[in-house]
Amino acid sequence: MIRDKKKTFSLEQKKQLSIPIFKRLENEDCFKDSNVVLLYWSMDDEVFTHDFVEQYYKQKTILLPCVEGDNLILRQYQGLSSMQEGEQFHILEPKGDEFTELDKIDIMIIPGVAFDKERNRMGRGRGFYDRLLTTVKKTKIAVGFDFQLVDKVPTENFDIKMDKIITTTYMY
């Protein structure tokens, strides 16, 4: 359902729908006060992050996930020239050393497939973020489009709730 809905929007429309999400995020104290931010380099069907990453990487330490096997490792974004195509999903990922000082992360901005008002998040089913979130206990904000909000996300006992969910017009 949601995957089909995403396909009805062009990349340009998704970029436009992403702008108010990041305007809302910029107004959050937890973002204003942050120094180290985990973001993600968006795929075509996700909230568009490229412009936001570019806007902030010189002011804050921006970390992006890189897929290695079944896990996400984090590397610092240092400009478009520091990116290379990732192995599994062909998403651009930063080159360079792994960022291992996870306790320095102030806030994590996380994508998902679906969300509910109870701040549950459904990912793509591989558990990449769930594994990462068990090791990093910092502010977790999921971002999504309004149509990704559902009545109830099915959850398992290992799923980790978000601290906030921000969509184009809502915040929970």
C-alpha positions as CSV (number, residue, x, y, z in Angstrom):
1,M,0.0,0.0,0.0
2,I,2.5,2.6,1.1
3,R,5.1,1.5,-1.4
4,D,2.5,1.9,-4.1
5,K,1.5,5.3,-2.8
6,K,5.2,6.4,-2.9
7,K,5.3,5.6,-6.6
8,T,2.5,8.0,-7.4
9,F,4.8,10.9,-6.4
10,S,7.7,12.1,-8.6
11,L,11.1,12.7,-7.0
12,E,10.5,16.4,-7.3
13,Q,7.2,16.2,-5.5
14,K,8.9,14.1,-2.7
15,K,11.6,16.8,-2.5
16,Q,8.9,19.5,-2.0
17,L,7.1,17.4,0.6
18,S,10.4,17.0,2.5
19,I,11.0,20.7,3.0
20,P,8.4,21.3,5.8
21,I,9.7,18.1,7.6
22,F,13.2,19.6,7.8
23,K,11.9,23.1,8.7
24,R,10.1,21.4,11.7
25,L,13.2,19.5,12.6
26,E,15.3,22.7,12.5
27,N,13.0,24.3,15.1
28,E,13.5,21.4,17.6
29,D,15.8,22.2,20.5
30,C,17.3,18.8,20.3
31,F,18.5,19.6,16.8
32,K,19.5,23.1,17.5
33,D,21.6,22.0,20.4
34,S,23.2,19.0,18.6
35,N,26.8,18.7,17.4
36,V,26.8,15.1,16.1
37,V,23.8,14.1,14.0
38,L,23.1,10.7,12.4
39,L,21.2,11.3,9.2
40,Y,20.8,9.1,6.1
41,W,21.4,9.6,2.4
42,S,17.9,9.1,1.0
43,M,16.8,6.7,-1.6
44,D,14.3,7.9,-4.2
45,D,11.3,6.7,-2.2
46,E,12.3,8.3,1.1
47,V,12.1,11.8,2.6
48,F,14.7,13.6,0.6
49,T,17.8,14.4,2.8
50,H,20.5,15.4,0.3
51,D,19.9,19.1,0.6
52,F,19.7,19.0,4.4
53,V,22.9,17.0,4.7
54,E,24.6,19.5,2.4
55,Q,23.2,22.5,4.4
56,Y,24.5,21.3,7.8
57,Y,27.7,19.2,7.3
58,K,30.0,22.2,7.7
59,Q,28.2,23.3,11.0
60,K,27.7,19.9,12.6
61,T,29.3,16.5,12.4
62,I,26.9,14.6,10.0
63,L,27.1,10.8,10.1
64,L,25.6,8.6,7.4
65,P,25.1,4.9,7.7
66,C,26.9,2.5,5.4
67,V,25.7,-1.1,5.0
68,E,28.3,-3.7,5.8
69,G,26.9,-7.2,5.7
70,D,23.9,-7.2,8.1
71,N,24.9,-4.1,10.0
72,L,25.1,-0.4,9.6
73,I,28.4,1.3,10.3
74,L,28.7,5.1,10.5
75,R,31.0,7.4,8.6
76,Q,31.2,11.2,8.6
77,Y,29.9,13.0,5.5
78,Q,32.5,15.4,4.2
79,G,31.0,16.6,1.0
80,L,29.7,15.0,-2.2
81,S,33.3,14.1,-3.3
82,S,33.7,11.9,-0.2
83,M,30.8,9.6,-1.4
84,Q,30.9,6.3,-3.2
85,E,28.3,3.8,-4.3
86,G,27.4,1.3,-1.6
87,E,27.6,-2.4,-2.2
88,Q,24.1,-3.7,-1.3
89,F,21.7,-0.9,-2.2
90,H,23.8,1.2,-4.5
91,I,23.1,4.2,-2.3
92,L,25.9,6.7,-2.0
93,E,27.9,6.2,1.2
94,P,30.8,8.2,2.7
95,K,34.3,6.9,2.3
96,G,36.7,7.1,5.2
97,D,37.1,5.7,8.7
98,E,34.3,4.3,10.7
99,F,32.9,6.6,13.3
100,T,33.0,4.5,16.5
101,E,32.3,7.1,19.2
102,L,28.6,6.4,19.3
103,D,28.2,8.0,22.7
104,K,28.9,11.4,21.0
105,I,25.8,11.2,18.8
106,D,23.3,13.7,19.9
107,I,20.3,13.0,17.7
108,M,19.4,10.4,15.1
109,I,17.1,11.1,12.1
110,I,15.8,7.8,10.8
111,P,13.7,6.8,7.7
112,G,11.0,4.2,7.7
113,V,8.2,2.6,5.6
114,A,5.4,3.3,8.0
115,F,4.8,5.0,11.4
116,D,2.0,5.4,13.9
117,K,0.9,8.0,16.5
118,E,2.4,5.8,19.2
119,R,5.8,6.5,17.7
120,N,6.3,3.0,16.3
121,R,8.3,2.7,13.1
122,M,8.4,0.0,10.5
123,G,11.6,-0.4,8.5
124,R,12.2,-2.4,5.4
125,G,12.4,-5.6,7.3
126,R,16.2,-6.3,7.5
127,G,16.6,-4.8,11.0
128,F,19.5,-2.5,10.2
129,Y,18.3,0.4,12.3
130,D,16.9,-1.9,15.1
131,R,20.4,-3.3,15.6
132,L,22.0,0.2,15.6
133,L,19.3,1.6,18.0
134,T,20.1,-1.0,20.6
135,T,23.6,0.4,20.9
136,V,22.9,4.1,20.6
137,K,20.6,5.5,23.3
138,K,20.1,9.1,22.0
139,T,17.1,11.1,20.7
140,K,15.5,9.2,17.8
141,I,13.4,11.1,15.3
142,A,11.7,9.3,12.4
143,V,10.8,11.3,9.3
144,G,8.2,10.4,6.8
145,F,5.4,11.6,4.5
146,D,1.9,12.0,5.8
147,F,0.7,9.0,3.8
148,Q,3.2,6.8,5.7
149,L,1.2,7.3,8.9
150,V,-1.0,4.3,9.7
151,D,-3.3,3.4,12.5
152,K,-1.1,0.8,14.0
153,V,2.4,-0.5,13.0
154,P,2.9,-4.1,13.9
155,T,5.6,-4.4,16.4
156,E,7.9,-7.1,17.9
157,N,9.4,-6.9,21.4
158,F,12.8,-5.9,19.8
159,D,11.4,-2.9,18.0
160,I,12.4,0.5,19.4
161,K,10.0,3.4,19.6
162,M,11.0,6.7,18.3
163,D,11.1,9.8,20.5
164,K,9.3,11.8,17.8
165,I,7.9,11.3,14.4
166,I,7.8,14.3,12.0
167,T,5.9,14.2,8.7
168,T,5.0,16.9,6.2
169,T,2.2,18.2,8.4
170,Y,2.3,16.3,11.7
171,M,4.6,15.8,14.6
172,Y,4.1,13.2,17.3
